């Protein structure tokens, strides 16, 4: 199995050095390049085609939010994982809107970062608990959020099970193992769920599950 190709984007050399020491020790990861600003990050992504970019938010010239937006426009197959000291909702939502697949603070434990990288590489969404709570606030406190036209009654019992497990952050492979079904079957259930609920990505699916109370952040 090929290694996960990583690009480190941070304007502090000492941070990149620390990340390199941690990630070079992972047998399934390979650092293919480093960048210290947004412009350089985009250039390196196009040249090196990494699987995952570890993206700082505040960088000189072009910040990580704008760099993420441009990367997703020009190299949509590259996943962006925000790795930042900022844990406030403004940066969190701006990075998600720009196309980031995950958000994790620099204070997180090394194991959490390694797991986050593997998660976004699989095409899943990774949200660190301290920032994932903003998804709850957005749905529980905003009165102007339009209701979904359909409801859980349109889902089959199996689709409801799959929805809960997706919202809890399990990958398709983990769901398949837990429910003793094939990954292809999980994919089919997920497609049916999104079609019935008129939802188009995993982040909105998590929001919906939280809003409807079928999964909570504590679990």
Backbone as a ProteinNet text record, in pm:
[ID]
protein_1_A
[PRIMARY]
XXXXXXXXXXXXXXXXXXXXXXXXXXXXXXXXXXXXXXXXXXXXXXXXXXXXXXXXXXXXXXXXXXXXXXXXXXXXXXXXXXXXXXXXXXXXXXXXXXXXXXXXXXXXXXXXXXXXXXXXXXXXXXXXXXXXXXXXXXXXXXXXXXXXXXXXXXXXXXXXXXXXXXXXXXXXXXXXXXXXXXXXXXXXXXXXXXXXXXXXXXXXXXXXXXXXXXXXXXX
[TERTIARY]
84.9	0	87.9	55.7	138	125.1	230.1	230.8	148	101.9	29	130.9	119.8	213.4	166.1	254.8	218.5	296.3	228.1	293.6	270	375.7	365.8	365.9	259.6	248.5	239.2	349.4	354.8	471.8	452.9	559.6	665.7	649.9	749.7	830.8	960.7	1046.8	1050.4	1043.5	1050.7	926.1	811.2	689.4	701.5	750.2	766.7	866	970.8	1070.7	1010.2	929.1	864.5	768.4	691.9	600.5	675.9	788	866.8	917.3	962.5	1011.1	900	779.9	667.4	622.8	605	542.8	638.5	767.3	866.2	871.5	827	829.5	710	613	494	521.8	504.9	539.9	455.1	337.2	247.9	244.4	342	341.8	477.2	471.3	593	576.2	669	664.9	734.1	658.2	713.3	756.4	719.4	759.1	712.2	765.7	728.9	705.3	622.2	596	576.9	612.8	603.7	504.2	431.7	325.4	224.1	112	5.2	41.8	111.4	150.4	240.4	337.8	430.4	356.3	259.7	182.9	110	44.5	-27.1	69.7	183.7	283.5	330.9	355.1	404.1	295.6	171.2	62.4	54	60.1	49.6	170	287.4	409	425.7	390.5	419.6	298.1	179.9	55.8	46.5	52.6	41	-101.6	-114.2	-247.2	-313.2	-230.5	-282.4	-189.8	-248.8	-173.6	-207.6	-105.6	-125.7	-112.6	-223.3	-231	-244.8	-147.2	-160.4	-253.3	-316.5	-409.6	-339.3	-266.5	-201.4	-60.7	-46.8	83	98.3	220.1	241.6	206	169	138.9	-2	-29.6	-162.5	-190.2	-300.9	-327.3	-376.7	-390.8	-428.1	-569.2	-657.3	-796	-802.3	-739	-739.3	-661.3	-550.1	-471.4	-553.9	-630.2	-715.7	-818.7	-880.3	-982.2	-923.6	-806	-744	-697.4	-650.1	-608.4	-726.7	-841	-957.4	-1013.1	-985.9	-1027.4	-937.4	-806.2	-709	-662.1	-674.8	-632.7	-732.3	-856	-961	-934.6	-847.8	-819.6	-729	-664.6	-578.3	-662.5	-649	-722.6	-643.8	-714.1	-650.5	-693.9	-595.8	-620.8	-568	-657.3	-615.4	-547.9	-423.9	-348.3	-306.3	-374.7	-361.2	-371.5	-325.1	-337.5	-474.5	-551.3	-680.3	-792.4	-875.4	-987.4	-1120.9	-1127.7	-1253.2	-1336.8	-1466.4	-1559.1	-1538.3	-1486.7	-1467.7	-1373.9	-1256.1	-1159.3	-1208.4	-1274.2	-1324.3	-1418.8	-1519.8	-1617	-1557.9	-1468.3	-1406.4	-1322.6	-1251.5	-1171.3	-1260.7	-1370.3	-1461.3	-1524.4	-1564.3	-1623.8	-1522	-1396.3	-1290.7	-1263.6	-1305.5	-1288	-1202.8	-1162.5	-1081.6	-1161.8	-1094.8	-1159.5	-1145.8	-1067.7	-1049.1	-992.5	-1003.9	-958.9	-909.7	-782.2	-723.7	-626.3	-630.3	-539.8	-399	-301.7	-163.6	-136.8	-224.1	-205	-248.9	-309.1	-360.2	-246.8	-280	-181.5	-133.1	-8.1	45.1	-42.6	-95.5	-180.4	-304.7	-358.6	-477.5	-445.3	-328.4	-288.7	-269.4	-202.1	-179.7	-313.5	-406.1	-538.5	-612.7	-598.9	-665.4	-616	-486.1	-428.3	-484.1	-486	-537.5	-685.8	-758.3	-902.1	-932.3	-867.4	-896.2	-842.9	-737.3	-684.8	-786.8	-865.9	-968.5	-1090.6	-1089.3	-1203.7	-1308.4	-1272.5	-1364.1	-1337.7	-1421.2	-1407	-1355.2	-1255.1	-1204.6	-1222.7	-1296.1	-1316.7	-1277.4	-1181.4	-1138.3	-1253.4	-1275.4	-1393.1	-1412.2	-1305.1	-1320.2	-1376.5	-1356.8	-1411.2	-1537.6	-1553.7	-1675	-1799.2	-1782.5	-1897.3	-1960.6	-1884.4	-1941.7	-2052.4	-2043.3	-2149.2	-2280.6	-2269	-2388.1	-2447.5	-2362.9	-2410	-2478.2	-2418.7	-2473.9	-2616.2	-2641.7	-2773	-2874.1	-2825.5	-2918.5	-2952.1	-2869.2	-2889.1	-2936.5	-2927	-2969.2	-3113.2	-3198.3	-3340.2	-3370.5	-3274.8	-3303.2	-3257.9	-3215.5	-3171.1	-3291.3	-3297.6	-3413.2	-3420.6	-3542.3	-3561.3	-3546.3	-3495.1	-3489.1	-3630.5	-3662.5	-3798.4	-3837.9	-3740.9	-3770.4	-3733.8	-3770.8	-3734.4	-3688.1	-3653.8	-3598	-3696.2	-3824	-3923.5	-3905.8	-3834.1	-3809.6	-3696.1	-3619.9	-3506.4	-3548.3	-3485.7	-3507.5	-3433.8	-3467.5	-3396.2	-3245.2	-3203.6	-3060.6	-2996.9	-3066.5	-3012.6	-2997	-3089.6	-3077.8	-2954.4	-2927.7	-2807.7	-2682.2	-2678.9	-2563	-2545.9	-2656.5	-2650.8	-2587.9	-2628.9	-2573.8	-2423.5	-2380.7	-2238.8	-2155.2	-2210.6	-2140.6	-2124.6	-2232.8	-2230.1	-2134.3	-2110.9	-2017.8	-1873	-1851.7	-1716.7	-1654.8	-1731.3	-1675.8	-1656.6	-1551.4	-1527.4	-1620.8	-1628.2	-1713.1	-1669	-1538.3	-1486.3	-1523.3	-1515.1	-1549.9	-1699.3	-1780.7	-1925	-1956	-1890.7	-1912.5	-1878.5	-1767	-1725.3	-1824.5	-1869.7	-1959.6	-2096	-2145	-2277.6	-2271.6	-2150.9	-2129.2	-2190.5	-2158.1	-2199.1	-2078.2	-2090	-1977.4	-1963	-1843.3	-1819.3	-1906.2	-1924.1	-2008.7	-2152.4	-2199.4	-2334.8	-2344.4	-2239	-2235.9	-2241.8	-2164.8	-2166.2	-2307.1	-2375.8	-2510.5	-2606.8	-2596.5	-2681.3	-2653.3	-2523.6	-2487.8	-2545	-2534.7	-2590	-2741.2	-2809.4	-2954.8	-2992.6	-2914.9	-2941.8	-2930.2	-2821	-2798.7	-2904.5	-2945.4	-3050.1	-3182.6	-3219.7	-3347.5	-3351.7	-3238.1	-3233.2	-3193	-3163.1	-3118.2	-2993.8	-2899.7	-2772.5	-2660.8	-2557.4	-2459.3	-2316.8	-2293.1	-2159	-2166.8	-2056.5	-2055.2	-2070.6	-2014.4	-2024.8	-2170.8	-2246.7	-2388.1	-2466	-2418.7	-2484.3	-2465.6	-2345.3	-2319.4	-2405.7	-2413.8	-2497.2	-2642.6	-2690.8	-2829.7	-2853	-2761.1	-2774.7	-2773.3	-2689.5	-2684.1	-2813.4	-2861	-2983.5	-3102.6	-3111.3	-3223.6	-3208.1	-3091.1	-3072	-3048.3	-3011.9	-2989	-2846.1	-2761.5	-2625.5	-2582.6	-2501	-2452.2	-2301.2	-2243.4	-2098.4	-2028.1	-2095.6	-2031.4	-1994	-2068.3	-2043.1	-1943.1
-119.8	0	124.1	220.9	340.9	428	502.3	589.3	714.9	775	900.9	1012.9	1082.8	1191.2	1320.9	1380.2	1497.6	1621.3	1735.9	1865.3	1945.9	1998.2	2076.6	2224.7	2296.1	2438.7	2517.3	2579.2	2657.6	2753.8	2877.8	2975.9	2966.7	2876.6	2858.6	2731.5	2748.3	2634.6	2534.2	2583.4	2492.1	2402.7	2456	2375	2268.1	2305	2207.4	2099.1	2139.2	2042.5	1942	1991.3	1902.2	1807	1858.2	1772.9	1666.5	1705.5	1610.6	1496.8	1528.4	1425	1326.6	1379	1292.8	1208.1	1271.2	1203.1	1114.3	1147.3	1059.3	923.5	919.2	793	703.5	756.7	677.9	595.7	465.4	380	403.2	462.9	481.9	626.5	707.6	848.8	890.9	986.3	1039	1188.6	1267.8	1412.8	1444.1	1498.7	1525.4	1670	1758	1896.8	1983.3	2106	2204	2338.2	2421.8	2556.3	2649.4	2776.9	2871.3	2984.5	2979.5	3076.8	3017.2	3086.1	3032.6	3015.2	3113.2	3104.9	2984.5	2966.7	2854.5	2721.7	2719.4	2596.9	2554.1	2648.3	2616.1	2563.8	2629	2585.1	2443.5	2415.1	2282.4	2175.5	2210.9	2115.4	2076.1	2175.1	2147.5	2069.4	2095.1	2028.5	1889.3	1873.3	1749.2	1657.1	1711.1	1634.7	1552.3	1618.2	1545.4	1495.8	1394.4	1345.1	1436.6	1487	1570	1689	1806.4	1926.3	1958.1	1968.1	2017.6	2168.5	2237.5	2380	2467.2	2554.4	2657.4	2765.8	2841.2	2944.5	3077.6	3124.8	3254.9	3239.2	3272.8	3270	3399.3	3445	3571.1	3559.5	3672	3675.7	3631.2	3505.4	3448.8	3354.7	3373	3288.7	3149.9	3063.1	2925.6	2909.3	3001.1	2993.4	3014.1	3118.9	3147.3	3040.1	2994.5	2888.7	2761.4	2729.3	2610.5	2622.9	2739.3	2762.1	2741.1	2793.1	2781.4	2637.9	2570.6	2431.5	2344.2	2363.7	2281.8	2311.7	2432.6	2466.6	2400.1	2395.9	2350.5	2206.9	2156.4	2019.1	1957.9	1938	1893.2	1758	1677.3	1546.1	1553.8	1668.3	1686.5	1728.4	1654.6	1687.4	1789.3	1884.6	1985.8	1965.3	1952.8	1939.2	2064	2143.3	2264.3	2224.6	2266.6	2242.1	2378.8	2426.1	2566.7	2587.3	2702.3	2737.8	2797.9	2830.5	2896.6	2795	2813.5	2722.1	2795.8	2917.9	2992.1	2960.3	2987.7	2946.7	3019	3141.2	3215.4	3140.9	3107.5	3037.7	2897.9	2833.1	2697.6	2693.6	2778.7	2775.8	2826.9	2922.6	2972.9	2864.8	2785.6	2677.4	2569.4	2535.6	2435	2483.8	2610.8	2666.1	2669.4	2688.3	2691.7	2552.5	2449.6	2313.5	2221.5	2265.5	2179.4	2056.4	1942.9	1817.5	1789.2	1871.7	1848.9	1971	1973.4	2088	2036.1	2061	2011.3	2116	2143.1	2242.8	2186.8	2275	2232.9	2172.9	2200.7	2145.3	1999.4	1946.8	1810.1	1709.9	1596	1489.6	1436.5	1391.9	1337.6	1229.1	1139.6	1032	1087.3	1196.9	1258.2	1314.2	1375	1429.8	1318.8	1212.4	1099.7	1041.4	1026.6	975.2	1069.6	1199.6	1298.6	1289.5	1273.1	1261.2	1138.8	1027.2	904.1	916.4	987	1003.5	1084.1	1201	1283.8	1219.7	1140	1069.3	968	911.4	815.5	884.2	1016.7	1089.4	1120.6	1099.3	1127.1	1267.5	1309.4	1439.7	1419.2	1498.4	1491.3	1627	1627.4	1750.4	1723	1798.2	1783.8	1822.6	1748.1	1773.8	1918.5	1989.2	2125.8	2220.8	2187.9	2273.5	2213.9	2082.5	2019.6	2070.9	2116.8	2169.9	2288.8	2358.6	2471.9	2427.1	2303.3	2252.4	2241.5	2203.2	2195.8	2334.7	2430.7	2567.3	2624.1	2598.3	2654	2605.8	2480.4	2424.5	2443.4	2450.5	2461.9	2606.6	2701.8	2840.3	2930.5	2885.6	2969.7	2939.7	3041.3	3022.6	3030.9	3085.1	3105.6	2989.9	2880.8	2765.9	2696.7	2681.5	2616.9	2469.3	2422	2280.5	2195	2075.6	1981.4	1933.8	1924.8	1892.8	1750.9	1659.6	1523	1500.8	1384.2	1353.5	1209.3	1166.1	1033.6	923.9	956.2	856.7	803.8	878.8	835.2	733.7	719.1	627.4	489.4	388.5	252.8	235.1	133.5	110.1	97.5	28.4	13	145.8	227.8	359.3	446.9	434.4	510.2	467.4	336.5	286.4	343.5	341.1	392.5	541.7	616	759.7	789.8	717.5	739.4	713.3	606.1	570.6	669.3	717.5	821.3	946.6	986.7	1108.7	1096	974.3	953.2	947.8	961.3	971.9	843.4	734.8	609.2	613.2	549.4	539.3	434.2	431.6	332.3	190.2	169.6	37.1	-2.4	93.5	64.9	36.6	109.7	85.4	-54.4	-89.1	-221	-331.7	-315.1	-416.3	-425.7	-310.8	-309.8	-369.5	-343.9	-391.3	-524.2	-575	-701.5	-696.2	-589.7	-574.7	-530.5	-526.2	-487.7	-335.9	-290.2	-147.1	-92.3	-172.2	-129.7	-106.4	-190.8	-173.3	-46.5	-17.7	106.5	226.2	221.3	330.4	351.3	242.2	253.3	314.7	270.5	328.4	478.3	514.3	655.5	739.9	690.7	763.4	779.8	673.7	681.1	781.3	781.3	874.2	1018.4	1048.2	1184.8	1226.8	1134.3	1167.3	1195.1	1110.2	1126.4	1251.8	1286.4	1403.2	1530.7	1516.6	1630.5	1694.3	1609.4	1652	1603.9	1686	1657.8	1632.7	1642.2	1612.1	1566.3	1507.9	1448.7	1552.8	1670.3	1772.3	1809.6	1831.5	1864	1746.1	1624.3	1506.3	1501	1536.1	1541.9	1649.9	1766.5	1875.3	1829.7	1762.2	1716.7	1619.6	1524.5	1425.1	1490.5	1592.4	1663.8	1740.5	1804.9	1884.8	1798.2	1680.5	1591.4	1512	1524.6	1458.4	1308.8	1259.3	1116.1	1076.7	1174.6	1149.8	1273	1254.7	1370.6	1367	1483.7	1499.6	1417.4	1387.1	1313.1	1172.2	1117.6	980.9	978.2
0	0	0	-85.3	-95.4	28.5	55.5	172.6	147.9	256.3	248.7	226.6	115.3	84.2	151.1	230.6	310.2	268.4	274.6	256.8	383.5	442.8	565.5	531	566.6	536.8	666.7	705.7	829	817.5	862.4	846.9	956.1	1050.6	1156.1	1131.3	1108.6	1078.2	1192.6	1316.5	1430.4	1436	1394	1389.7	1282.9	1166.6	1058.1	1098.3	1168.4	1213.5	1310.6	1404.7	1500.8	1432.9	1335.2	1261.5	1182.1	1124.4	1046.7	1135.4	1255.4	1346.6	1381	1404.9	1439.9	1321.6	1207.4	1094.2	1017.1	1019.2	955.7	1023.6	1148.4	1223.8	1191.7	1115.5	1081.2	955.2	961.4	847.5	723.7	740.2	625.7	577.1	620.8	582.2	526.7	434.8	371.4	348.8	400.8	379.7	248	154.1	21.2	4	99	84.9	200	202.9	304.6	237.5	300.7	249.6	368.1	349	460.5	435.6	323.5	299.7	202.4	186.2	103.7	-42.3	-98.6	-239.7	-264	-177.2	-192.1	-173.9	-84.2	-61.6	-188	-254.3	-378.1	-484	-498.5	-596.4	-566.8	-438.9	-400.8	-421.4	-395.5	-416.5	-564	-652.3	-795.5	-845.9	-788.4	-834.2	-773.9	-646.9	-575.2	-559.9	-578.8	-570	-440.5	-325.4	-198.9	-176.6	-92.7	-56.7	46.1	139.8	248.7	271.5	290.6	329.3	474.4	559	695.3	688	704.9	673.7	798.3	819.8	921.6	865.8	953.1	905.9	882.2	981	969.1	912.6	784	717.6	637.9	616.5	543.3	395.8	336.8	194.1	161.6	185	165.7	281.1	349.9	466.4	425.4	524.4	497.8	445.9	479.7	432.2	281.7	234.6	91.1	15	73.1	8.5	-4.7	98.4	94.3	-16.2	-26.4	-128.5	-268.9	-292.7	-424.6	-452.3	-348.4	-365.8	-405	-339.8	-370.5	-509.5	-559.6	-694.8	-798.2	-768.3	-867.5	-846.2	-724.6	-695.1	-595.8	-637.6	-544.9	-480.7	-541.5	-484.5	-362	-339.6	-222.4	-102.6	7	129.5	210.5	268.8	352.7	497.4	585.3	728.3	797.1	855.1	925.4	1056.6	1073.6	1196.3	1248.5	1352.7	1389.7	1539.6	1585.1	1725.9	1756.2	1651	1669.3	1684.2	1786.8	1810.6	1817.1	1763.1	1766.6	1643.7	1653.1	1548.5	1416.5	1419.7	1294.9	1200.4	1249.5	1164.9	1129.4	1224.6	1202.8	1083.1	1083.8	975.3	844.2	850.6	727.8	660.9	740.6	682.6	622.4	690	635	505.1	502	380.6	266.7	300.7	198.5	141.5	214.6	162.9	247.4	366.2	453	493.8	502.4	540.4	689.2	757.4	900.1	968.5	1101	1178.9	1313.8	1344.5	1468.4	1524.3	1655	1713.3	1732.2	1735.2	1751.9	1888.9	1984	2117.8	2127.9	2022.1	2024.3	2043.8	2097.2	2117.8	1983.2	1977	1850.7	1789.8	1871.5	1819.4	1751.1	1804.2	1744.5	1606.8	1592.9	1463.3	1361.2	1401.2	1310.8	1266.1	1359.4	1326.6	1233.2	1256.8	1171.6	1027.9	1011.4	877.1	805.4	874.2	812.9	780.7	865.8	844.8	719.3	704.5	586.8	459.5	472.5	354.6	302.8	392.2	351.8	289.4	290.2	237	341.4	468.7	578.1	633.5	727	791.4	933.5	973.8	1110.7	1177.6	1289.1	1365.9	1510.6	1560.3	1698.6	1791.6	1900.6	1985.9	2028.4	2060.4	2109.9	2004.9	1876.7	1770.2	1709.2	1718.4	1664.9	1735.4	1859.7	1935	1864	1779.6	1706.9	1612	1563	1477.3	1554.3	1681.1	1765.7	1784.1	1817.7	1840.8	1717	1601.5	1478.9	1455	1485.9	1457.8	1570.8	1691.7	1803.8	1838.3	1797.5	1837.3	1724.4	1600.8	1489	1452.7	1462.2	1433.1	1284.1	1206.3	1065.5	979	1038.6	960.5	898.4	766.8	704.9	741.2	762.1	794.8	669.7	687.4	577.7	545.4	418	378.7	419.1	420.1	456.7	601.7	656.6	793.2	802.1	924.9	941.9	906.5	902.3	866.4	725.8	641.2	504.4	495.6	602.6	602.3	651.1	594.5	643	776	854.6	980.6	961.2	854.5	829.4	793.7	716.1	679.6	803	897.9	1022.3	1100.3	1102.4	1169.4	1105.6	974.5	901.5	925.5	926.2	950.9	1086.5	1189	1322.6	1323.5	1260.7	1262	1180.1	1069.4	991.6	1075.9	1142.3	1223	1341.3	1386.9	1497.4	1449.9	1319.4	1266.9	1217	1210.8	1162.6	1011.4	965.5	821.8	762.5	629.8	564.9	599	605	637.8	781.2	873.8	1013.1	1027.9	952.6	955.6	901.9	791.6	732	830.7	901.3	998.3	1114.2	1163.3	1278.4	1244.7	1122.4	1083.2	1007.7	987.1	914.9	775.2	704.5	565.9	485.7	353.9	269.8	263.2	230.5	213.8	100.3	-3.5	-115.8	-69.6	21	74	157.2	236	313.6	220.1	112.1	14	-42	-71.6	-126.6	-25	101.3	205.6	221.2	220	236.5	123.1	1.5	-112.6	-99.3	-54.3	-36.1	72.8	181.4	292	244.5	175.5	129.5	28.5	-56	-153.7	-83.9	10.2	78.7	165.6	225.2	313.8	240.2	110.3	30	92.5	130.2	189.1	97.7	81.9	-22	26.7	156.9	206.9	351.9	401	534.5	645.5	627.7	732	755.1	646.8	661.8	718.6	690	745.7	897.2	943.3	1087.3	1151.7	1087.5	1139.9	1154.4	1052.5	1053.8	1169.6	1187.5	1293.3	1431	1447.4	1574.5	1598.6	1494.3	1507.4	1544.3	1485.5	1510	1638.8	1703.9	1831.6	1821.5	1703.7	1690.7	1725	1744.5	1791.1	1868.3	1972	2045.3	2051.4	2081	2075.3	2182	2291.6	2399.5	2356	2259.2	2212.9	2100.5
[MASK]
+++++++++++++++++++++++++++++++++++++++++++++++++++++++++++++++++++++++++++++++++++++++++++++++++++++++++++++++++++++++++++++++++++++++++++++++++++++++++++++++++++++++++++++++++++++++++++++++++++++++++++++++++++++++++++

